[in-house]
Amino acid sequence: MKKRILLVEDEKHLAETIKLNLEIEDFHPILVYDGASAISTFKEQSFDLVILDIMIPNIDGIAVCENIRLHDSDVPIMFLSAKSRSEDRIRGLKKGGDDYLTKPFDLEELMLRINKLISRNETTSNTSAVTEYSFGDNSVNFDSYEANGSDGKISLTKKEALLLKLLIENKNEVVSREKILQTVWGYSVYPSTRTIDNFILAFRKYFEPDPKNPKFFLSLRGVGYKFMNPM
C-alpha cells in the first residue's frame, strides 16, 4: 500500500513540484494550501507523514503541528521553511517537528529525508508513547480520557482532554486564547472567553485541593491561561 503524505504548502508551483515528485516515488500525497485545511484534512484521514510549511495562510505551520500533536504523537512531521535561523529550527523541533528543511532545498535531499522519517517511524511504531501525566495527587490518561482527581475518577470530554494536554505540554507558561483557538478548536468554532473560563473552572473542580485558591490552573486576565507544576 502506498504511503500517504499530507503536504501543506501555499506556494502553488513548489507544491505541485513536490507533489509530482512524491507521486513519481510511489507515494500518495494529499495537497492542501492553508492551516485550517491541514487540520481538518488530518482529522478526516490517516497519514504516514506530514510535510508542513510554516508560513501558510490563516493558521501557521507551528500551530498546525501543535494541533496534530494533541491528536497524534507518532506521525512524523517535517517542516519546510524559508526561515533558516537556528532559533526558528529549534522552535519547530520543540513544538513537535521531527525534521526541518530550509528553502531552497534539493528535491533529492527532500526525498531522502522523507524515506528516512517513514522508515524510522515504522521501526518505532510499536513503542508506546507516554500518555499519562501526574501532578499533585492527580493523574490523567490521554488515551482513555480518564483521570483521577480530588473527588475520585473523572471521565473527560475530548475537548477537555485536548485543552488539558495543551496546558500541560506548555506547563509554567502562559497559553493565549488565540493559541487555544488555533490548537484545540482549529478555528472551526469560536468559543467565547467565558467558554474557555468554564473549562478552567471545571479543571479546578476536578483537580484542585481548594478550587477557590487554585495552584495548578491559573487565569491571567486579558492574557491567557497557565498550568503550574513546579515538580
C-alpha positions, 0 to 999 in steps of 0.5 A: 500500500502506498504511503500517504503524505499530507503536504501543506504548502501555499506556494502553488508551483513548489507544491505541485513540484513536490507533489509530482515528485512524491507521486513519481516515488510511489507515494500518495500525497494529499495537497492542501494550501492553508492551516485550517485545511491541514487540520481538518484534512488530518482529522478526516484521514490517516497519514504516514507523514506530514510535510508542513510549511510554516508560513501558510495562510490563516493558521501557521505551520507551528500551530498546525503541528501543535494541533496534530500533536494533541491528536497524534504523537507518532506521525512524523512531521517535517517542516519546510521553511524559508526561515533558516535561523537556528532559533526558528529550527529549534522552535519547530523541533520543540513544538513537535517537528521531527525534521526541518528543511530550509528553502531552497532545498534539493528535491533529492535531499527532500526525498531522502529525508522523507524515506528516512522519517517513514522508515524510522517511524515504522521501526518505532511504531510499536513503542508506546508513547507516554500518555499519562501525566501526574501532578499533585495527587492527580493523574490523567490518561490521554488515551482513555480520557480518564483521570483521577482527581480530588473527588475520585475518577473523572471521565473527560470530554475530548475537548477537555482532554485536548485543552488539558494536554495543551496546558500541560505540554506548555506547563509554567507558561502562559497559553493565549486564547488565540493559541487555544483557538488555533490548537484545540478548536482549529478555528472551526468554532469560536468559543467565547472567553467565558467558554474557555473560563468554564473549562478552567473552572471545571479543571479546578473542580476536578483537580484542585485541593481548594478550587477557590485558591487554585495552584495548578490552573491559573487565569491571567486576565486579558492574557491567557491561561497557565498550568503550574507544576513546579515538580 
